[in-house]
Amino acid sequence: MGTSTASSPTASPLPRSSSSLPLLYLVVLVVLISAGLFALAGSRVELASPWKLRVTFESPWPSSYSKENQAAFAPASAPENEPLTEQPEPDETVAVQEPVRAVKRYSRFERLEASLSQARSAIREAALVRNLTSVHADADYIPQGPIYRNANAFHRSYLEMEKLFKIYVYQEGEPPMFHDGPCKSIYSTEGRFIHEMERGHNMYRTTDPDEALVYFLPFSVVMLVHYLYEPGSHETHAIGRALVDYIDVIAAKHPFWNRSLGADHFMLSCHDWGPRTSSYVPNLFSKSIRVLCNANTSEGFDPFKDASLPEINLKTGEIFGLLGGPSPSRRGTLAFFAGRLHGHIRHLLLQEWKDKEDPDVRVYDELPRGVSYESMLRQSRYCLCPSGYEVASPRIVEAIYAECVPVLISDGYVPPFSDVLNWKAFSVQVQVKDIPNIKKILMAISPSQYLRMQRRVKQVQRHFVANGPPRRYDVFHMTVHSIWLRRLNIRITDSA
């Protein structure tokens, strides 16, 4: 028994290979399956990750962008022939993350303000050129000489105006108080400007209010006074109420008045009551551009925002026969004035000089029989231009037309176009207190200095001529240029 017991464990033992084989198979199977899963997972990362990076960095624009927008914002490092966008294959699952890119889109109004900003810069740059002759090309006229404050800056500004300036004329209101005005009288400047702006083919007028830089309120103070004022009453409330109602209609029907509180709107008047009429609408008085013959600083005229309008008395509506005069050597009278008692300045002038019968200084309240007013202008070297009840006087333009050096006698008067014209170069300005010294002042001017001033009067004449139709650089265009300069002085934000 001892032998059998001892030998049984060794006689039939299980082989080592047969007992380990199932476990080995199991381990191998698990390893193979794990390796396969890992390889499969690895292939998905390899496919997905590079595609995701390409979409993120090479196509950052929304699909709604046009090709032009995509090209404008394409990354600088993108290959030239590589498309800006790619589409994944249908069976691929891709996580696309597109960053949002904000694009600034400027409104038409903002573009207009940007164009004004560029014009301001161009004019400032031109103002640095201090020579007396403009360096800009122009087939019609090259501003030059001391009649300009800065010939180059004026010329650049004028050319920018012709390129950019657009005026919208409100259609509200009925003639004759609106869209109409006198063209044959002392108020002809008012009527002619209104009629010119009403013409359909005016170069500055636009029928699209959204492209306008200023808005014209086409009422005529002369016509309002004619139809609404009761003579002798000294009562202007009816005129004021009509204007208030008109502005209320404009503000209710259009967004432009309320947007700027009237700062980019302008009125034009050659009547003495222009300032008083505008005072019925506070924003019209204090914010709008007022183009006035009565450019009196004591009545609220502000040269920064308001423009002085020349007063031109066109008795026939035409300038034929009004321009020109004899040479200086044929002008035998030193100074001349004829006019009725009209305001305290004329009273002082007539009181001092009317009865002196001085052959050099000829002052009349009524001309002697047989003496022509126009011929006296032409035979005088200096023409006296005293203010009347208001500061404006048609004698200033009458003197310029007759090539007679104007002598301005006024208080608080801002001469027309004085933003660009140097009035001291072609006129004499005498203070009211110096009326008794007029002859002494004029005699102290040397003959050579007079000749220079007289030549400059002939040169500046083109800026005061009322042509029909208007011509470049004439009184109509210079008036528009004054409005253009005031518009350049302000910046308006579109609240919308």
Disulfide bonds with the S-S distance in Angstrom:
Cys270-Cys293 1.97
Cys383-Cys404 2.19
